[in-house]
């Protein structure tokens, strides 16, 4: 498999609210930020909801840049992570008690 991004590249972004999945009626009030590093097909990220502890995930992207993994919330509930890497942007979706859709851009 050809590496997606030859040298480690850092991306970051934030969302100002989440979407309700039936798990919480307060999703619209939750803000979250994410920092993500892509090195070849390896993906490592940290994310932080305001007022909560930092969490993380790691994944491997396939040849198209798509990735899928799982992580847990601060309370231990499961959260699905899906996304796609391109050279100029990384799209990430966290789907658990709320849905958060990130468009991460390269760090400067």
N, C-alpha and C positions, 0 to 999 in steps of 0.2 A: 504494500500500500504506500502510495506517495504521501509524504507529509503535507498536511494542509497549509501550515505556516512553518517555514523552515527555522526561523529563530523565534524564541519566546516573545510573545506579544501580549500586552496587557490591555484589557478592556474594562470599562466601568459605566455605570448608569444607575438610574433610580426610577422608581414609580411613586406617584403620590397617592395612589389608592389601589385596592384590590377589588376583585369581583366576587360577589357572594355565590357560594356553591350550595348553600343550605346549611353549612357548618357554622357560619357566624353571620350575624346581621350587621356587624360592624366593619366588614371588609372595606367599605368605601372610606373609612377613616384611617386605614393602616398604610403608612408609608414605609418603603423598603429601599435599601441600596445594595448594589452588588459589585464586587470586583472579581474579575475572571482572567486567567492566564491560559493561553493556548500555546503549546510547544509541540509541534508536529501534529499528532492526532490526540495528544493528551490534554485534557481540560481539567483545571482545578479552579474552584471558585469559593468565595466566602460571601455570605449575604447577611444583612442585619435589618430586622424590623425595628423601628423606633421603640425604645423602651424594653427591648428584649435582648437576649444573649446572641452573639454571633454564631452562625451555623455555617456548614460547608458541604460541598459535594465534589466528587471527581468522576470523570467519565472519559470514554474513548470515542472520538468521532469516526464515523465510517468514511469511505472515499468521497461521498457527496457532501460531507461536513455535518451530517445529522448525528445527534447523540441522544441517549436516553439512559436515565439512571434513577435511583431513588435516594431520598434523604429523609430525615425526620425533623419534626418541629421541635421547639424547645420542650414541649410537653411529651415528646416521644411518639406522636402520631405520625403516620407515614405521609410522605409528600413525593409525588411524581415530578421528575425533572425531564423536560424535553427541550431540544434546541437545534440550532443550525449555525455553523461557523462559516463566515465568508471573510475574505481578507480585510474588509472595511467595517464589518459589523457582526455582532453575535446576537441572535435572537434566543431568548430563554423564557420558558414558561414553567413556573412553579405552580403545581396543582395539588392542593391539600385542603385545609380548612377554608382557604380563599384561593383565587387564581390571580397570579401576578405575571404580567407579560412585560418582559424587559427587552429593550433595544439598546444593547451595549455598544459604545463606540471606543475607538482606541484612546488610551491614556496619552496625554501629551507630556 
